[in-house]
Amino acid sequence: MEKNKFQLVFLYVLLAFCSEILTYDLSITIDVSEQRLYLEEKGSILESFPISTSKFGEGSVENSYKTPLGLHQIKEKIGSEVAENTIFISRINTFRVANIIELPIDSEEDLVTSRILWLDGLEIGSNKGPGIDSFQRYIYIHGTQEEGLIGQKASHGCIRMFNSDVVYLYELVEKGTKVYIKA
């Protein structure tokens, strides 16, 4: 009986400790006008990264190649432990490494590299639902071979980051992390 009490107390303390860890409340704000991504904890900025959003502007319509606005969450994380600059095609590791373009040159090739944070819209009628669904549009936060274009609008709808930055961010966030994209 005494052993069971000890186990229950231990379990209670362990659960309390784990719930404290799980309340580490990170979120992401993407400011299109600034071309910046902010990693925040309860409204305080922890990190700031330059990004690249769509060269076609903002919007949610399917096949528009625009960056959707509004509240999202990270639904899938893809790319754990792959080499930086690894190329993904349809979210599958090709085991090839991209040649990084450091000059501000648009190669017209929109490679997805290093890591993928796949976003799911949370606003029905805005970024979730038929014809406007961010998840079904394959909107990601990801690395790019066109690092020379980071800081200006150059993507085909996704949020591009420097490869080293997206690898770092990937390790800090979890599925379910909220992402707010604003103009």
C-alpha positions in Angstrom: 0.0 0.0 0.0 2.8 2.4 0.9 4.5 1.7 -2.4 1.3 2.5 -4.3 1.0 5.9 -2.5 4.6 6.7 -3.4 4.0 5.8 -7.0 0.9 8.0 -7.1 2.7 10.9 -5.6 5.6 10.4 -8.0 3.1 10.3 -10.9 1.4 13.4 -9.7 4.7 15.3 -9.5 5.7 14.1 -12.9 2.4 15.2 -14.5 2.7 18.6 -12.9 6.2 19.0 -14.2 5.2 17.8 -17.7 2.2 20.2 -17.8 4.5 23.0 -16.8 6.8 22.2 -19.8 3.8 21.9 -22.1 2.6 25.4 -21.3 5.7 26.8 -23.0 3.5 28.8 -25.3 5.4 29.7 -28.6 3.7 31.3 -31.5 4.8 32.8 -34.9 3.8 36.1 -36.4 4.7 36.6 -40.1 4.6 40.3 -41.1 4.4 40.5 -44.9 5.0 44.2 -45.0 8.3 43.8 -43.1 9.2 40.4 -44.7 9.9 39.1 -41.2 9.0 36.1 -39.1 8.8 36.6 -35.4 9.0 33.7 -32.9 7.1 34.8 -29.8 6.4 33.5 -26.4 3.2 34.9 -24.9 3.5 38.1 -27.0 7.2 38.7 -26.4 9.5 38.4 -29.4 12.2 35.8 -28.8 13.7 35.6 -32.4 13.2 37.5 -35.6 14.1 36.2 -39.1 14.0 37.7 -42.6 11.7 35.8 -44.9 10.3 35.9 -48.4 6.5 35.8 -49.1 4.7 35.6 -52.5 5.8 37.8 -55.4 2.1 37.6 -56.4 0.9 39.3 -53.2 -1.5 38.1 -50.5 -4.6 36.0 -50.9 -6.1 32.5 -50.3 -7.5 31.5 -53.7 -6.3 28.2 -54.9 -3.7 28.4 -57.8 -3.2 32.1 -57.1 0.3 31.6 -55.8 -0.4 34.2 -53.2 0.5 34.0 -49.5 -2.6 33.5 -47.3 -3.3 35.8 -44.4 -4.8 35.1 -41.0 -4.5 32.5 -38.3 -2.9 29.1 -39.1 -1.2 26.3 -37.2 1.7 24.0 -38.0 -0.1 20.8 -38.9 3.0 18.8 -40.2 6.7 18.9 -39.6 8.8 17.3 -42.3 12.6 16.9 -42.6 13.9 15.9 -39.2 17.6 15.2 -39.3 18.1 15.6 -43.1 21.1 17.6 -44.2 20.7 21.3 -44.6 19.9 22.4 -48.1 18.3 19.0 -48.9 15.7 19.2 -51.7 12.2 18.0 -51.1 9.7 17.2 -54.0 6.1 16.7 -52.9 7.4 16.5 -49.3 9.7 13.6 -50.1 13.5 13.8 -49.5 15.3 13.5 -52.8 18.7 13.0 -51.1 20.0 15.8 -53.3 21.4 19.1 -52.0 20.5 22.4 -53.6 23.0 24.9 -54.9 22.3 28.0 -52.9 22.0 31.2 -54.9 23.3 34.0 -52.8 22.8 36.8 -55.3 19.3 38.4 -55.7 18.5 36.3 -58.8 15.1 34.7 -59.5 15.9 31.3 -60.9 12.2 30.5 -61.7 12.8 27.2 -59.9 10.9 27.2 -56.6 12.7 24.5 -54.6 11.6 23.4 -51.1 14.7 22.8 -49.0 16.0 21.8 -45.6 12.7 21.6 -43.5 9.0 21.9 -44.1 6.5 23.4 -41.6 3.2 22.7 -43.3 0.5 25.2 -42.4 -3.2 24.6 -41.9 -5.6 27.6 -42.0 -7.9 28.0 -38.9 -10.3 30.6 -40.3 -13.2 29.0 -42.2 -14.1 31.1 -45.3 -10.7 32.9 -45.2 -7.9 30.3 -45.3 -9.8 27.1 -44.6 -12.4 25.5 -46.9 -13.0 24.7 -50.5 -10.9 26.7 -53.0 -9.1 28.7 -50.2 -7.6 26.0 -47.9 -4.0 26.7 -46.9 -3.3 23.1 -46.1 -4.7 21.8 -49.4 -2.7 24.6 -51.2 0.5 23.2 -49.6 1.5 26.4 -47.9 4.7 25.9 -46.0 7.4 27.6 -44.1 10.5 26.2 -45.8 14.1 26.7 -46.9 15.0 27.9 -50.4 17.9 27.8 -52.8 17.2 31.5 -53.6 18.7 32.9 -50.4 19.7 36.1 -52.2 16.0 36.9 -52.5 15.2 36.6 -48.8 13.9 39.9 -47.5 11.7 40.6 -50.6 8.6 39.1 -52.1 9.8 36.3 -54.3 7.9 33.0 -53.4 5.0 31.2 -55.1 2.8 31.5 -51.9 4.9 29.9 -49.2 7.1 31.6 -46.6 10.7 31.1 -47.5 13.6 31.3 -45.0 17.3 31.0 -45.0 18.1 27.3 -44.7 20.0 27.7 -41.4 17.1 29.7 -40.0 14.4 27.2 -40.9 16.5 24.3 -39.5 16.8 26.3 -36.2 13.1 27.3 -36.1 12.0 23.7 -36.9 13.7 22.5 -33.7 11.9 25.1 -31.6 8.3 24.7 -32.7 5.9 21.8 -32.5 2.8 20.7 -34.4 0.0 22.9 -33.3 2.1 26.0 -33.0 0.0 29.0 -34.0 1.1 31.1 -37.0 -0.5 34.4 -37.7 0.2 35.9 -41.1 -0.6 39.6 -41.5 -0.2 42.1 -44.3 
